[in-house]
Amino acid sequence: MSLARVSGIYRREGTWNLIELKLNEPAQLFNSFDPSPFHERDLDADAAEYLINAFRELHGHKHVKLVIYLAETQPETITFIQSSIRNYFRYREMVTRFQVKQRLRLGRSSLVVGLLFLFVCSFIRLWLPTEDMTMRTINEGLLIIGWVAMWKPLEILLYEWWPLLADSRLYGRLSEIPVEVKKLDSPMVDVEAINK
C-alpha cells in the first residue's frame, strides 16, 4: 500500500498522522487480568496489537502521534496513560532484544555443534573404502548428513533473528511516540471495534 493511500486511512493534524482510540474509560486500554498498579499494567492485547499494526502501516511517516479520547480526563490519568504506554513498549523492546541475543547465542552454539558433526562425518568418510556401491552410498550419505546438520545453525544466523530485531526497533519507536489524551467530543476508532 502506498504512503499516500495509508495517509488517507489515518486522520492528519498538521504534519502529524494520528493513530486514534476512543475509550469510554481508561481501563479499556489495559489488561483486566493484570494485577499490577494502574500505571504499571500491561496494555490490552487487542489495543496493543492495533497500535503496533497501525504504526507498521505508517512506517514511512516520520510524524506519528497517538491520540486517546476519553469521556473524562484528569491530569493524573493522562500521566498514567502516557507512562504506561511508554513503559509497555520499552519493556517489549527490552524483551525482544533479549530474544535476539538468545537467538544469536543459540545460532553460534548450534554452528559449533554443526561444524563438529560435519568434521566427524568428513573424517569418517576419509576412512571408508569406496570400492563397492554400498560403501559409496554410505560415504555420500555421511556428506549429506553432515551438511544437513549445518542447516539449522545457518538458518538461525542468516534469517531468524532479523524479524526479532525489526520488532525490537518498532517497539523502541512506539515507546517514544507522542501520546496525547483528549476529552471525547467526536467519534473515532473504538477499541470494541478492534476486538472484532
Secondary structure, 3 states (H helix, E strand, C coil): CCHHHHHHHCCEECCEEEEEEEECCHHHHECCCCCCCHHHCCECHHHHHHHHHHHHHCCCCCCEEEEEEECCCCHHHHHHHHHHHHHHHHHHHHHHHHHHHHHHHHHHHHHHHHHHHHHHHHHHHHHCCCCCHHHHHHHHHHHHHHHHCCHHHHHHHHHHHHHHHHHHHHHHHHHCCCEEEEECCCCCCEHHHHCC
